[in-house]
Structure formats: C-alpha cells, structure tokens
C-alpha cells in the first residue's frame, strides 16, 4: 500500500487527537506505528494508555517536560534535533507503517530544526510509509510537500473564558 504525507495544522484543537485516532486505527489493522512527540515531554494522558494497553504503537517524546514560552534553550534544540535524527532513521529503514511527527510544526516555528531537514526526510521516505505531521503554523513548503492537509480552525473555545487545560481532555 502506498503511504502518503498528511499534515494536521491550524489554531483549533484536535491535531494530536486526530493523529492519535489514526494511530489507533492503524494499530487495529495490525499496522505498526511510531508516534514521535516533539516539544512535548510532560506525562500527557495518551502516554499511560498507549504504553500500558495498546500494542503496535511506540510513543517517544523528544521534549524536555516543559513548554517553550519565549526562546528555546540549547537543551530544547538538542532534544528536537536528536529526535528528528532518530525519526529520520526509523522512516528511512521503513520500520513502521505509520510514523507521526506530533508538534513538528511547532518545532519548526521555534527553529528547533529546519524545514530543509524535515523536507529531506519526507523526500527520502519509503513509498510504503505513511507520515503524519501535526502542529500549528505549518510552513507553506510543508503544505506544498504534503498529499493531504487538514486545518483545524478555532471557532470558539472555552479557554477564552479562563478554563484551564483539563487532564484527559486537553492533555
């Protein structure tokens, strides 16, 4: 089966959730999944369910356990670049049927790695590997390289009323 490049971007909620849904669907069809989370290093709720109960999905975080608020540190940059190197090898070797680069667009936005480095990986992927790249601020070059692009558009969100992120819903 031919693998395509999908991008889930935009300011609306649901990009990671959509990628997780696809990962579950793929695992349910006996496909192997590598779910790489860039920038994220905190114990998000998806970690506990995937590692304890779901076979066929490998999830690895390439973040430091904190949010990047202003300028990324050298540690943030190193973690993302090491993650991209890991994922590049995984993709090139065709080890998994589906590879998700969660929040890779945010890593690009914060200049943790370059669009050229990401595009090089996309161009070298085996035909059978499906790739999903998520995050706000997808650059035009990534959109152009993708086969499918979905924009999550925020229409209304309760955080504007001061509702904090809730465990099991937003994280």
Secondary structure, 3 states (H helix, E strand, C coil): CCCCEEEEECCCCCHHHHHHHHHHHHHHCCCCEEEEEEECCCCCHHHHHHHHHCCCEEEEEEECCCCCCCCCCHHHHHHHHHHHHHHHHHHHCCCCCEEEEECHHHHHHCCCCCHHHHHHHHHHCCCCCEEEEECCCCCHHHHHHCCEEEECCCCCCHHHHCCCCCCCCCC
